Amino acid sequence: MPVKEERMLKDMGVPRNYFPRQEGDPAPLVASAERRIHFEEVDILGMVWHGHYATFFEDGRVAFGDSYGLNYHTIRANQMMAPVVQMHLDYKLPLRIDDTIRIEAALHWTETARLNFSYTIFNPQGQVATRGYTVQLLTDVDGAVQFFTPDWLREFHQKWRQGFWQKQS
């Protein structure tokens, strides 16, 4: 991140990292998606209406699931759900109709039964337009929060810690 941009984010009170890494934690797993801004997504000001950013984050999560196999089908196959319980956005620059944007989704390490994703949305010039995060808690199909990490997620964590995806590249 360029120094000027980092200073501007800091001055705006935007944290550089929503989920700080602890010593010994593996690096976040990252995937990205590209999409074009459609007419229906802009408001009267010609900018993307703020409510559409949740969909952009979802595009990032879907790309993540495609890359790493941790998607909604996997979660449902294990008799669980992962509802978003927290979402935060920091807007920096507007996105406009016909912009092709890149959405980066990063899953951050936690040993708990939750998914901590951060997102960075880049405009066509490669500038950070928006940053944010979501927290998803694992629940059973009846909505009861899971307090223990299920075996299938523990196996995912083990592969992550062992660098499985870095070996695939």
N, C-alpha and C positions, 0 to 999 in steps of 0.2 A: 504494500500500500504506500503510495507516495506520501512524503512527510507532510506536505500541505494538506492533503486529504485527511490524513490521520489527525493533524492538529484541528482541522475543522470539525471532525467527528467528536474529538475530545471537547472542544469548545461548546458544541451543541449538547453536551452531556450524554453522548451516545457511547456506550461501552464498546471497546474494540472486540471483545470476546464475551459473548453472553454466558458461556459455560467454560470458565477457566479450567485448564488442564491441571491435574494434580500430578506430582512426581510419580512416574511409573505408569501413568495412563497411556494407552496407545493413541496415536494421532487420530483425529476424526476421519471417518470415511466420507468421501465426497463424490457426488454425482452431479451432472448438470443437464439441463434441457434448454432448448431454444423454442421460442414461439413468437408469433407476430401479433401485435396489438390490433384488435378489430374495432370497427366503427362502433359497435354496440357497447364497447368497454370505456368509451370516453364520455366525459360530461360536457356541459355547456362551455366550460373553459378550454376545452380541447385537450384536457389531460385525462389520464386513466382515473376513473372514479375509485376512491379509496377502498370500496367494498370488494373490488375485483382482486385485490392482492392476496386474499385467502386462496383463491383459485390458482394464482401463480405459485404460491407455496406448495399447493397440492401437486402441481405439475412437477415441481422439484422432488417431492416425496415419491411420486410415481417413477421418475427417472432413477431415483435411489433404489427403489424396490426392484426395478428391472436390472440394475447393475449388481446388486448384492443379494437378491433373493429374499429380502425382508420386506414383503409387501402385504397388502391386505388379504390376499388369497392365502398366504402362509399363516397369517395370524388367525384367520377364520378356520383354516384346516386344523388348527390347534385349539379350537373351541374357545377362542378369545376375541376380544375387540380392543381397539386402541383409540378411544375418543380423544380429541384435542381438548385439553382442560385449561390451556393458557396459550395466548397468542399475543405477540408484541411486534409492532412495526416502527421503524425509524425512517421517515421519508427524507431524502436528500435532494433529488432532482426529479422533475416530472417526466413521465412517459407519455408518448403521444401516438395517435393513430398511425399505423403502418410501421412503427418501430419494430425491429426484430430484437428481442431481448434474450439475454441468457440468465437463467436462474440456476444458481449453485445451491445445492442442499447438502449440508454436512451433519452427519449423525455424530454426536459427542458421547464419549465413554461415560457410562454409569453402570454400576452393578445392580441397580434396582430394577424393578419391573416397570420401567418407563422408557420413553424414547424422547431424547432431547435433540431437536433439530434446530440448526441455525440456517439462515438463508441470506444470500446476497443476490440482488437483481442488478444486472449491468445493462446500461443503455447501449444503443448501437455504436457509440464512441468508446465503449469499454469502461465508462465511468460508473461508479457505484451510484445507483438511483435509489435503492431501498435496501435496508437490512432489517432482519427481524428473527424471531424464533417462535417455535411452538414446543409445547410439552404435551406428550400423550401418555396417559396412564393405561396400563393393561388391566382389563376387566374380564370377568367371565362373560358368557353370552347373556346372562341376566343382569349385567351391569355392576356386579360386586367387584370392587377394587382388589387387585392381587397384591399381596404384601410380600410375596416371595417370588423370585425370578424363576419362571418355568424352565424345565429341562431344555426345551428347544431353543430358548433364548440364551441359556447358559452355553449351549453348544455353539451358537452364533458368536457369543462373546469369546469363547475359547479360540475359535478360528481367527477372530479379529486380533486377539492378543498375540497369537502365534504368527501374525503377518501373512495369513493365507491370501488375502487380496493383493498384497504387494508382490507376492510370488507369481500371481496370475498375469501381471502387467508385462 
